[in-house]
Amino acid sequence: MSQASNIIAGVGFCTGNGTGDLSVLERALARHADLGADIAELSLYSEDLVSGGRVLPERIGRLVEITKRYKLGYTVHGLVCSNFMDMVNLPYQKAAMRAMLELCDRVGASVLVHHSGMAPMKTRGEMGLVDAMEREALAEMAEVARGYGVRIALENIFAMGDDEYRQTPSEVAATVAAIGHPNLCALIDFSHAYIESKRRGLDWRAEIRAMAPVAGHLHVHDSFGRPYTMTRFFHPGEAMALGIGDLHMPLGWGDIPWEEIFAELTFPAGTTMIMEITERFEPELPACLARARGLAALADEKAAVAA
């Protein structure tokens, strides 16, 4: 494991979508360790380890054995469909998060990624109700996370259209600040913020500035911030050719000004950084890791100046 910076406690990659047998995760961790990453984000939502809100004990042993092979720190990505604004399924959502927190404990993960909520767009008053429901559930789950020594990282997500309600990045930051629990932090996904800000005509740099003080986890991958003006592509490379959507490309393949951003923002000490780069770009990972280490150094420099 390489020496992490003071502000960015670890830099690494996600393991990608699994097939339920841990083989993808196993190969990814071996590769990430070989590259010299500090941490890995385990995509446990795709490994069939939880059923009906309970961990399957007979499937945990191999996961623990694999993760112990490598000198890596770990974070865990919870359900991609996680949604504490879903009143009908909220009990199931919370049960699944409890199970994911148990998995974090078993592998020694420090962070559990949780997507901010989504609901059908209605009146502002009705949206206030789902905001309150999400805050109440997050506060409850943060207290559960405290018992495991895990932080829940609330990730900003973009909406696919005007009929879908999502909090803006600055509103996600306000949610975290309002709850004020030590086991809850914000997760800045820069590409998601870029896309949602363009979609809604917001100043995206101001939006991520609002998130930085309450952040604890970062998702780094490149895009052009273009909302989904079309969604039908015959090959993933077509979306990339058009520059449309959440492309999860290597750093430098889009137009996010990474060095400028990391020289500007001040993150809390101990923040972790995961590159969520699509599996087909695996040959680009060494260059991405080198660039991410440079970004971590910029975060240190910015913090030193601020001090």
MARDREN-904496 format. One record per atom (N, C-alpha, C): residue in three letters; x, y, z. Coordinates in pm, whole numbers, padded with zeros to 5 digits, always signed. Layout:
N
ALAXYZ/...
END
This chain:
307
MET+00084-00119+00000/MET+00000+00000+00000/MET+00088+00124+00000/SER+00058+00220-00086/SER+00135+00344-00092/SER+00094+00437+00020/GLN+00181+00534+00048/GLN+00151+00630+00154/GLN+00040+00725+00108/ALA-00070+00730+00179/ALA-00180+00820+00145/ALA-00147+00960+00192/SER-00221+01058+00141/SER-00200+01196+00183/SER-00269+01220+00317/ASN-00251+01339+00371/ASN-00314+01373+00500/ASN-00464+01395+00485/ILE-00503+01460+00375/ILE-00646+01488+00353/ILE-00714+01368+00290/ILE-00658+01317+00181/ILE-00714+01199+00115/ILE-00651+01075+00178/ALA-00730+01005+00259/ALA-00677+00894+00338/ALA-00646+00770+00254/GLY-00701+00762+00135/GLY-00674+00648+00048/GLY-00729+00673-00089/VAL-00660+00617-00190/VAL-00699+00629-00329/VAL-00708+00489-00388/GLY-00814+00463-00462/GLY-00828+00331-00523/GLY-00939+00326-00625/PHE-00984+00205-00653/PHE-01082+00181-00759/PHE-01199+00097-00704/CYS-01311+00100-00776/CYS-01421+00009-00744/CYS-01397-00123-00814/THR-01460-00228-00766/THR-01437-00362-00820/THR-01525-00393-00941/GLY-01622-00310-00971/GLY-01707-00336-01087/GLY-01821-00430-01057/ASN-01911-00445-01153/ASN-02029-00528-01135/ASN-01991-00675-01137/GLY-02031-00745-01031/GLY-02002-00886-01021/GLY-02108-00973-01085/THR-02085-01103-01082/THR-02178-01200-01140/THR-02238-01290-01032/GLY-02213-01256-00904/GLY-02271-01332-00794/GLY-02182-01441-00739/ASP-02065-01463-00801/ASP-01976-01569-00752/ASP-01843-01516-00700/LEU-01830-01383-00689/LEU-01711-01314-00636/LEU-01589-01322-00727/SER-01603-01380-00846/SER-01487-01394-00934/SER-01441-01259-00988/VAL-01534-01172-01022/VAL-01498-01039-01072/VAL-01429-00960-00962/LEU-01485-00964-00842/LEU-01425-00896-00727/LEU-01285-00949-00699/GLU-01269-01079-00704/GLU-01139-01142-00676/GLU-01034-01095-00775/ARG-01066-01094-00903/ARG-00970-01049-01005/ARG-00939-00902-00989/ALA-01041-00823-00960/ALA-01021-00678-00947/ALA-00930-00645-00830/LEU-00949-00709-00716/LEU-00865-00679-00599/LEU-00720-00716-00625/ALA-00697-00828-00693/ALA-00560-00866-00726/ALA-00495-00761-00815/ARG-00568-00711-00911/ARG-00516-00609-01002/ARG-00491-00478-00928/HIS-00586-00436-00844/HIS-00572-00309-00773/HIS-00454-00314-00675/ALA-00438-00426-00608/ALA-00324-00440-00516/ALA-00192-00436-00593/ASP-00190-00500-00708/ASP-00069-00502-00791/ASP-00033-00361-00839/LEU-00133-00279-00865/LEU-00110-00142-00910/LEU-00060-00051-00797/GLY-00081-00093-00673/GLY-00039-00011-00560/GLY-00147+00080-00505/ALA-00274+00047-00531/ALA-00384+00125-00474/ALA-00385+00110-00322/ASP-00444+00209-00255/ASP-00456+00206-00109/ASP-00583+00134-00065/ILE-00690+00156-00140/ILE-00822+00107-00100/ILE-00895+00052-00222/ALA-01002-00021-00197/ALA-01089-00069-00303/ALA-01233-00058-00255/GLU-01320-00023-00347/GLU-01463-00019-00315/GLU-01528-00146-00367/LEU-01582-00223-00275/LEU-01641-00353-00306/LEU-01785-00336-00353/SER-01812-00380-00475/SER-01946-00366-00533/SER-02034-00482-00486/LEU-02063-00485-00358/LEU-02130-00600-00298/LEU-02277-00610-00335/TYR-02332-00503-00391/TYR-02472-00508-00435/TYR-02492-00614-00544/SER-02385-00654-00613/SER-02397-00746-00726/SER-02345-00886-00696/GLU-02324-00917-00568/GLU-02262-01045-00534/GLU-02355-01142-00461/ASP-02484-01114-00456/ASP-02583-01208-00400/ASP-02547-01254-00260/LEU-02515-01157-00175/LEU-02476-01186-00038/LEU-02588-01157+00063/VAL-02693-01090+00017/VAL-02804-01050+00103/VAL-02934-01099+00041/SER-03021-01156+00123/SER-03151-01204+00076/SER-03259-01158+00172/GLY-03354-01081+00122/GLY-03464-01035+00205/GLY-03420-00957+00327/GLY-03312-00881+00313/GLY-03264-00798+00423/GLY-03176-00871+00524/ARG-03134-00994+00493/ARG-03046-01065+00585/ARG-02923-01116+00509/VAL-02810-01111+00576/VAL-02686-01162+00519/VAL-02693-01315+00514/LEU-02646-01373+00403/LEU-02641-01519+00389/LEU-02508-01569+00446/PRO-02510-01626+00566/PRO-02385-01660+00634/PRO-02300-01759+00557/GLU-02364-01848+00481/GLU-02287-01950+00410/GLU-02207-01892+00293/ARG-02235-01764+00257/ARG-02165-01704+00144/ARG-02058-01603+00188/ILE-02049-01578+00318/ILE-01959-01471+00365/ILE-01815-01516+00376/GLY-01793-01643+00407/GLY-01658-01691+00433/GLY-01562-01663+00319/ARG-01605-01689+00196/ARG-01516-01668+00081/ARG-01487-01521+00060/LEU-01588-01436+00080/LEU-01566-01291+00069/LEU-01459-01245+00167/VAL-01472-01287+00291/VAL-01375-01246+00393/VAL-01236-01299+00359/GLU-01230-01423+00313/GLU-01100-01483+00278/GLU-01033-01406+00164/ILE-01110-01366+00064/ILE-01053-01292-00050/ILE-01002-01156-00004/THR-01082-01085+00074/THR-01043-00949+00112/THR-00921-00949+00204/LYS-00903-01055+00281/LYS-00788-01060+00373/LYS-00656-01087+00302/ARG-00662-01128+00177/ARG-00538-01156+00104/ARG-00457-01030+00074/TYR-00524-00916+00069/TYR-00460-00796+00015/TYR-00445-00688+00121/LYS-00337-00614+00111/LYS-00313-00503+00203/LYS-00384-00379+00150/LEU-00514-00388+00146/LEU-00600-00281+00097/LEU-00698-00243+00207/GLY-00731-00114+00215/GLY-00846-00073+00293/GLY-00970-00090+00207/TYR-01086-00096+00269/TYR-01207-00122+00192/TYR-01319-00024+00224/THR-01396+00007+00119/THR-01526+00069+00132/THR-01624-00023+00059/VAL-01752-00004+00083/VAL-01854-00089+00020/VAL-01958-00001-00048/HIS-01994-00040-00169/HIS-02105+00027-00238/HIS-02233-00050-00207/GLY-02328+00018-00144/GLY-02457-00043-00115/GLY-02541-00057-00241/LEU-02668-00085-00223/LEU-02757-00107-00337/LEU-02760+00014-00429/VAL-02750-00010-00559/VAL-02763+00098-00656/VAL-02905+00155-00653/CYS-03002+00070-00620/CYS-03142+00114-00613/CYS-03177+00168-00474/SER-03076+00191-00389/SER-03105+00244-00255/SER-03183+00374-00266/ASN-03287+00388-00184/ASN-03376+00503-00198/ASN-03460+00519-00071/PHE-03422+00614+00013/PHE-03497+00639+00136/PHE-03611+00738+00114/MET-03642+00770-00012/MET-03761+00848-00044/MET-03875+00760-00095/ASP-03854+00629-00091/ASP-03952+00532-00139/ASP-04033+00482-00019/MET-04149+00544+00003/MET-04228+00513+00122/MET-04273+00367+00124/VAL-04315+00315+00010/VAL-04368+00179+00004/VAL-04262+00076+00045/ASN-04141+00095-00004/ASN-04036-00003+00017/ASN-03933+00038+00124/LEU-03963+00143+00198/LEU-03866+00193+00295/LEU-03825+00087+00397/PRO-03916+00008+00452/PRO-03872-00095+00548/PRO-03772-00194+00486/TYR-03795-00230+00360/TYR-03704-00321+00291/TYR-03569-00254+00266/GLN-03575-00126+00229/GLN-03451-00051+00205/GLN-03366-00045+00332/LYS-03430-00017+00444/LYS-03354-00006+00569/LYS-03299-00143+00612/ALA-03377-00249+00591/ALA-03328-00382+00625/ALA-03207-00418+00540/ALA-03211-00382+00411/ALA-03097-00410+00323/ALA-02975-00331+00366/MET-02995-00206+00410/MET-02880-00128+00457/MET-02821-00189+00584/ARG-02905-00235+00675/ARG-02853-00301+00795/ARG-02765-00420+00757/ALA-02810-00496+00658/ALA-02731-00611+00613/ALA-02599-00564+00551/MET-02604-00457+00473/MET-02482-00405+00412/MET-02385-00353+00518/LEU-02437-00294+00623/LEU-02350-00250+00733/LEU-02284-00370+00802/GLU-02358-00480+00813/GLU-02300-00601+00869/GLU-02187-00652+00780/LEU-02207-00645+00648/LEU-02102-00686+00555/LEU-01980-00595+00568/CYS-02003-00464+00584/CYS-01892-00372+00607/CYS-01810-00416+00727/ASP-01879-00452+00832/ASP-01811-00496+00954/ASP-01728-00621+00929/ARG-01781-00714+00851/ARG-01711-00840+00827/ARG-01583-00821+00746/VAL-01580-00722+00656/VAL-01461-00701+00572/VAL-01377-00582+00620/GLY-01419-00518+00730/GLY-01344-00405+00782/GLY-01355-00280+00698/ALA-01467-00261+00631/ALA-01487-00142+00546/ALA-01519-00021+00632/SER-01468+00094+00593/SER-01486+00217+00669/SER-01606+00299+00623/VAL-01651+00275+00499/VAL-01756+00357+00437/VAL-01856+00267+00368/LEU-01985+00303+00378/LEU-02091+00241+00300/LEU-02154+00348+00212/VAL-02146+00328+00082/VAL-02204+00424-00013/VAL-02354+00402-00025/HIS-02429+00513-00017/HIS-02575+00509-00025/HIS-02621+00620-00119/HIS-02701+00587-00218/HIS-02750+00687-00312/HIS-02856+00776-00249/SER-02848+00905-00276/SER-02954+00996-00230/SER-03084+00962-00302/GLY-03196+01003-00242/GLY-03326+00951-00281/GLY-03381+01004-00411/MET-03485+00935-00460/MET-03556+00971-00582/MET-03704+00950-00560/ALA-03785+01042-00615/ALA-03930+01030-00606/ALA-03991+01096-00729/PRO-04114+01062-00763/PRO-04181+01132-00873/PRO-04195+01280-00837/MET-04171+01366-00934/MET-04179+01510-00910/MET-04324+01552-00885/LYS-04344+01619-00770/LYS-04477+01670-00735/LYS-04462+01814-00690/THR-04546+01858-00599/THR-04535+01997-00552/THR-04418+02008-00455/ARG-04372+02132-00435/ARG-04258+02153-00345/ARG-04291+02106-00204/GLY-04418+02124-00162/GLY-04457+02078-00029/GLY-04446+01928-00016/GLU-04491+01856-00119/GLU-04482+01710-00118/GLU-04336+01664-00121/MET-04254+01738-00194/MET-04111+01704-00196/MET-04048+01725-00059/GLY-04097+01822+00014/GLY-04049+01844+00150/GLY-04077+01725+00240/LEU-04188+01657+00217/LEU-04223+01539+00296/LEU-04128+01424+00269/VAL-04092+01403+00141/VAL-04000+01292+00113/VAL-03858+01327+00159/ASP-03823+01456+00154/ASP-03695+01498+00211/ASP-03688+01463+00359/ALA-03795+01493+00430/ALA-03799+01466+00574/ALA-03793+01316+00603/MET-03863+01237+00519/MET-03860+01091+00537/MET-03718+01038+00518/GLU-03648+01089+00418/GLU-03511+01045+00395/GLU-03421+01084+00511/ARG-03436+01206+00561/ARG-03352+01250+00673/ARG-03374+01163+00796/GLU-03498+01132+00824/GLU-03528+01049+00942/GLU-03465+00910+00927/ALA-03476+00851+00808/ALA-03418+00719+00786/ALA-03266+00723+00793/LEU-03205+00826+00736/LEU-03059+00839+00741/LEU-03009+00854+00884/ALA-03080+00934+00963/ALA-03040+00952+01103/ALA-03047+00820+01178/GLU-03152+00743+01153/GLU-03167+00612+01217/GLU-03054+00518+01177/MET-03025+00513+01048/MET-02922+00421+00998/MET-02781+00466+01037/ALA-02761+00597+01049/ALA-02630+00646+01093/ALA-02600+00598+01234/GLU-02703+00589+01317/GLU-02683+00539+01453/GLU-02649+00390+01451/VAL-02711+00315+01359/VAL-02674+00174+01343/VAL-02528+00165+01295/ALA-02491+00250+01200/ALA-02354+00251+01146/ALA-02252+00282+01255/ARG-02291+00366+01350/ARG-02200+00399+01461/ARG-02155+00272+01534/GLY-02248+00179+01552/GLY-02215+00056+01621/GLY-02112-00029+01549/TYR-02100-00010+01419/TYR-02002-00085+01339/TYR-01877-00004+01310/GLY-01874+00122+01350/GLY-01761+00207+01317/GLY-01753+00240+01170/VAL-01867+00250+01103/VAL-01876+00275+00959/VAL-01943+00410+00937/ARG-01901+00481+00833/ARG-01970+00603+00792/ARG-02053+00576+00667/ILE-02178+00620+00670/ILE-02263+00617+00552/ILE-02229+00740+00469/ALA-02200+00719+00341/ALA-02166+00829+00251/ALA-02282+00851+00153/LEU-02350+00965+00166/LEU-02469+00996+00086/LEU-02425+01058-00046/GLU-02452+00986-00154/GLU-02402+01023-00287/GLU-02504+01106-00365/ASN-02458+01214-00426/ASN-02543+01294-00514/ASN-02565+01221-00646/ILE-02690+01215-00690/ILE-02729+01145-00812/ILE-02803+01244-00903/PHE-02795+01225-01032/PHE-02867+01312-01127/PHE-03003+01252-01161/ALA-03097+01338-01199/ALA-03228+01293-01247/ALA-03222+01267-01397/MET-03305+01176-01441/MET-03310+01145-01584/MET-03404+01239-01660/GLY-03491+01311-01588/GLY-03583+01402-01655/GLY-03656+01488-01554/ASP-03737+01581-01604/ASP-03805+01675-01516/ASP-03917+01611-01434/ASP-03956+01489-01467/ASP-04061+01421-01390/ASP-04005+01346-01271/GLU-03872+01355-01250/GLU-03804+01282-01143/GLU-03744+01382-01046/TYR-03769+01362-00917/TYR-03713+01449-00814/TYR-03586+01391-00758/ARG-03481+01469-00764/ARG-03354+01439-00697/ARG-03306+01566-00630/GLN-03245+01554-00515/GLN-03183+01671-00454/GLN-03062+01713-00535/THR-03040+01843-00545/THR-02919+01893-00607/THR-02799+01859-00517/PRO-02677+01868-00569/PRO-02562+01842-00481/PRO-02560+01929-00356/SER-02594+02057-00370/SER-02594+02143-00251/SER-02705+02104-00154/GLU-02815+02052-00204/GLU-02923+02005-00115/GLU-02882+01876-00045/VAL-02806+01788-00112/VAL-02752+01670-00046/VAL-02662+01712+00069/ALA-02579+01813+00043/ALA-02492+01865+00150/ALA-02574+01919+00266/ALA-02683+01988+00236/ALA-02769+02043+00341/ALA-02835+01931+00422/THR-02871+01822+00356/THR-02928+01707+00426/THR-02828+01651+00526/VAL-02704+01631+00483/VAL-02600+01577+00572/VAL-02576+01673+00689/ALA-02567+01802+00659/ALA-02542+01901+00764/ALA-02657+01907+00863/ALA-02780+01896+00814/ALA-02896+01904+00902/ALA-02902+01786+00997/ILE-02865+01666+00949/ILE-02866+01548+01036/ILE-02752+01557+01137/GLY-02637+01601+01092/GLY-02525+01629+01183/GLY-02477+01509+01263/HIS-02473+01392+01200/HIS-02429+01271+01270/HIS-02287+01237+01228/PRO-02200+01199+01322/PRO-02060+01170+01285/PRO-02044+01051+01194/ASN-02145+00965+01184/ASN-02137+00848+01098/ASN-02211+00866+00967/LEU-02233+00993+00930/LEU-02292+01027+00801/LEU-02210+01138+00738/CYS-02170+01119+00613/CYS-02098+01222+00539/CYS-02155+01230+00398/ALA-02114+01330+00324/ALA-02153+01343+00184/ALA-02051+01273+00096/LEU-02100+01220-00013/LEU-02013+01162-00117/LEU-02027+01251-00240/ILE-01919+01315-00281/ILE-01922+01396-00403/ILE-01892+01306-00522/ASP-01991+01286-00608/ASP-01965+01227-00738/ASP-01961+01344-00836/PHE-01841+01376-00882/PHE-01821+01497-00961/PHE-01895+01493-01093/SER-01892+01378-01159/SER-01963+01367-01286/SER-02113+01379-01267/HIS-02167+01316-01163/HIS-02311+01329-01135/HIS-02348+01476-01112/ALA-02265+01546-01034/ALA-02292+01687-01007/ALA-02288+01769-01135/TYR-02194+01739-01221/TYR-02177+01809-01349/TYR-02302+01790-01435/ILE-02349+01665-01445/ILE-02467+01635-01527/ILE-02592+01702-01471/GLU-02616+01688-01342/GLU-02738+01745-01284/GLU-02737+01897-01289/SER-02621+01957-01270/SER-02612+02103-01274/SER-02639+02154-01415/LYS-02585+02087-01516/LYS-02614+02128-01654/LYS-02762+02109-01685/ARG-02819+01998-01638/ARG-02960+01969-01665/ARG-03051+02075-01607/ARG-03014+02128-01490/ARG-03099+02224-01420/ARG-03051+02369-01433/GLY-02946+02391-01508/GLY-02897+02527-01527/GLY-02831+02586-01403/LEU-02764+02501-01324/LEU-02698+02544-01201/LEU-02548+02564-01225/ASP-02485+02637-01136/ASP-02340+02655-01138/ASP-02279+02531-01071/TRP-02225+02442-01151/TRP-02184+02313-01094/TRP-02065+02325-01002/ARG-01979+02421-01025/ARG-01866+02439-00935/ARG-01913+02489-00799/ALA-02015+02574-00797/ALA-02073+02619-00670/ALA-02141+02502-00598/GLU-02203+02413-00674/GLU-02270+02297-00614/GLU-02169+02205-00544/ILE-02056+02178-00607/ILE-01959+02090-00540/ILE-01885+02163-00429/ARG-01872+02295-00441/ARG-01814+02371-00329/ARG-01900+02356-00205/ALA-02031+02352-00223/ALA-02122+02336-00109/ALA-02108+02199-00044/MET-02071+02099-00122/MET-02058+01964-00067/MET-01927+01941+00006/ALA-01822+02009-00036/ALA-01687+01979+00013/ALA-01675+01979+00165/PRO-01732+02078+00237/PRO-01711+02081+00384/PRO-01769+01962+00459/VAL-01870+01895+00402/VAL-01933+01781+00471/VAL-01900+01648+00401/ALA-01807+01652+00307/ALA-01770+01531+00234/ALA-01684+01439+00320/GLY-01684+01312+00283/GLY-01595+01215+00345/GLY-01551+01109+00246/HIS-01610+01115+00126/HIS-01583+01013+00024/HIS-01603+01079-00112/LEU-01522+01040-00210/LEU-01527+01099-00344/LEU-01535+00988-00449/HIS-01619+01011-00550/HIS-01621+00925-00668/HIS-01569+01007-00785/VAL-01462+00957-00844/VAL-01391+01030-00948/VAL-01393+00949-01077/HIS-01448+01006-01182/HIS-01450+00948-01316/HIS-01492+01060-01411/ASP-01458+01049-01537/ASP-01473+01164-01627/ASP-01597+01155-01714/SER-01643+01272-01754/SER-01755+01285-01847/SER-01753+01427-01903/PHE-01856+01459-01982/PHE-01873+01594-02036/PHE-01990+01666-01970/GLY-02051+01601-01869/GLY-02162+01663-01798/GLY-02287+01680-01882/ARG-02300+01602-01988/ARG-02416+01618-02076/ARG-02531+01529-02030/PRO-02647+01587-02001/PRO-02763+01507-01959/PRO-02804+01410-02069/TYR-02890+01317-02030/TYR-02934+01213-02125/TYR-03040+01268-02219/THR-02996+01337-02323/THR-03086+01384-02428/THR-03123+01270-02522/MET-03055+01159-02512/MET-03094+01033-02575/MET-03042+00920-02487/THR-03109+00807-02492/THR-03072+00695-02405/THR-03051+00565-02482/ARG-03084+00562-02610/ARG-03070+00438-02686/ARG-02938+00439-02762/PHE-02848+00350-02719/PHE-02719+00334-02784/PHE-02701+00186-02814/PHE-02642+00155-02926/PHE-02623+00015-02963/PHE-02493-00042-02907/HIS-02404+00046-02862/HIS-02279+00005-02798/HIS-02239+00115-02702/PRO-02182+00080-02585/PRO-02141+00186-02490/PRO-02049+00290-02551/GLY-01967+00249-02649/GLY-01876+00343-02713/GLY-01948+00453-02789/GLU-02075+00430-02824/GLU-02151+00534-02894/GLU-02185+00649-02801/ALA-02223+00615-02677/ALA-02250+00722-02580/ALA-02123+00803-02556/MET-02009+00734-02549/MET-01882+00803-02529/MET-01850+00891-02650/ALA-01873+00842-02770/ALA-01845+00919-02891/ALA-01927+01048-02894/LEU-02050+01038-02846/LEU-02138+01156-02840/LEU-02115+01240-02715/GLY-02048+01182-02616/GLY-02023+01253-02491/GLY-02146+01270-02405/ILE-02243+01179-02419/ILE-02371+01192-02349/ILE-02375+01102-02228/GLY-02414+01159-02113/GLY-02446+01080-01995/GLY-02329+01055-01902/ASP-02353+00960-01813/ASP-02261+00927-01703/ASP-02165+00819-01754/LEU-02055+00860-01813/LEU-01972+00772-01895/LEU-01869+00692-01816/HIS-01836+00732-01696/HIS-01739+00660-01613/HIS-01609+00634-01688/MET-01557+00739-01751/MET-01436+00728-01831/MET-01311+00754-01747/PRO-01194+00715-01799/PRO-01068+00749-01733/PRO-01051+00900-01721/LEU-00975+00942-01621/LEU-00950+01084-01600/LEU-00877+01141-01720/GLY-00931+01253-01771/GLY-00872+01317-01888/GLY-00945+01289-02017/TRP-01035+01192-02017/TRP-01109+01160-02138/TRP-01233+01248-02155/GLY-01278+01311-02047/GLY-01387+01408-02055/GLY-01330+01549-02045/ASP-01410+01640-01989/ASP-01360+01779-01978/ASP-01372+01834-01836/ILE-01376+01745-01736/ILE-01375+01793-01597/ILE-01235+01842-01563/PRO-01222+01966-01514/PRO-01089+02022-01484/PRO-01040+01978-01346/TRP-00992+01855-01338/TRP-00963+01792-01209/TRP-00864+01870-01124/GLU-00752+01909-01183/GLU-00650+01978-01104/GLU-00702+02112-01053/GLU-00776+02181-01134/GLU-00834+02309-01093/GLU-00929+02292-00975/ILE-01009+02187-00979/ILE-01106+02160-00873/ILE-01035+02124-00742/PHE-00937+02035-00750/PHE-00871+01990-00627/PHE-00780+02098-00569/ALA-00739+02193-00650/ALA-00663+02306-00598/ALA-00755+02409-00532/GLU-00884+02400-00561/GLU-00981+02496-00507/GLU-01051+02447-00382/LEU-01093+02319-00380/LEU-01178+02269-00273/LEU-01097+02225-00152/THR-01155+02240-00034/THR-01094+02189+00089/THR-01184+02080+00145/PHE-01129+01959+00152/PHE-01204+01844+00202/PHE-01164+01816+00347/PRO-01253+01756+00424/PRO-01215+01714+00559/PRO-01103+01610+00555/ALA-01017+01613+00655/ALA-00911+01513+00665/ALA-00972+01374+00677/GLY-00908+01277+00611/GLY-00957+01140+00616/GLY-01053+01103+00505/THR-01075+01195+00411/THR-01163+01168+00297/THR-01100+01059+00209/THR-01183+00969+00158/THR-01135+00862+00071/THR-01179+00889-00073/MET-01097+00844-00170/MET-01122+00870-00311/MET-01124+00739-00390/ILE-01236+00714-00456/ILE-01251+00595-00539/ILE-01274+00637-00684/MET-01198+00577-00774/MET-01221+00598-00917/MET-01319+00492-00968/GLU-01435+00539-01008/GLU-01540+00450-01060/GLU-01528+00447-01213/ILE-01433+00371-01260/ILE-01404+00368-01403/ILE-01450+00234-01460/THR-01524+00240-01570/THR-01584+00121-01630/THR-01478+00016-01663/GLU-01516-00111-01644/GLU-01423-00222-01655/GLU-01350-00227-01790/ARG-01415-00184-01897/ARG-01351-00196-02028/ARG-01231-00102-02044/PHE-01216-00008-01950/PHE-01102+00085-01954/PHE-00989+00039-01862/GLU-00986-00088-01828/GLU-00886-00140-01734/GLU-00742-00104-01772/PRO-00703-00104-01901/PRO-00564-00067-01933/PRO-00525+00075-01892/GLU-00623+00159-01868/GLU-00595+00300-01833/GLU-00577+00319-01682/LEU-00598+00216-01603/LEU-00596+00232-01457/LEU-00462+00283-01403/PRO-00347+00236-01450/PRO-00222+00290-01395/PRO-00210+00440-01411/ALA-00243+00492-01528/ALA-00235+00636-01550/ALA-00334+00711-01462/CYS-00452+00652-01444/CYS-00553+00716-01359/CYS-00506+00722-01214/LEU-00443+00615-01167/LEU-00395+00613-01029/LEU-00287+00720-01008/ALA-00198+00733-01104/ALA-00093+00835-01093/ALA-00154+00975-01089/ARG-00254+00997-01172/ARG-00317+01130-01173/ARG-00393+01154-01043/ALA-00461+01052-00992/ALA-00534+01067-00866/ALA-00440+01098-00751/ARG-00322+01039-00751/ARG-00225+01072-00647/ARG-00185+01218-00655/GLY-00176+01270-00777/GLY-00148+01412-00792/GLY-00262+01499-00738/LEU-00384+01455-00758/LEU-00498+01528-00703/LEU-00495+01526-00551/ALA-00460+01412-00492/ALA-00449+01404-00346/ALA-00343+01500-00294/ALA-00233+01513-00367/ALA-00128+01607-00327/ALA-00179+01751-00333/LEU-00258+01782-00434/LEU-00317+01916-00443/LEU-00411+01943-00326/ALA-00487+01840-00284/ALA-00575+01858-00168/ALA-00495+01888-00043/ASP-00381+01823-00028/ASP-00293+01850+00086/ASP-00241+01996+00082/GLU-00198+02038-00037/GLU-00145+02173-00053/GLU-00252+02276-00020/LYS-00375+02252-00067/LYS-00483+02346-00041/LYS-00513+02353+00109/ALA-00514+02239+00176/ALA-00540+02237+00321/ALA-00430+02309+00397/ALA-00304+02292+00352/ALA-00193+02358+00420/ALA-00201+02509+00408/VAL-00243+02558+00292/VAL-00260+02701+00271/VAL-00373+02754+00357/ALA-00484+02677+00362/ALA-00601+02718+00441/ALA-00568+02725+00589/ALA-00476+02636+00635/ALA-00440+02634+00777/ALA-00355+02756+00813/
END
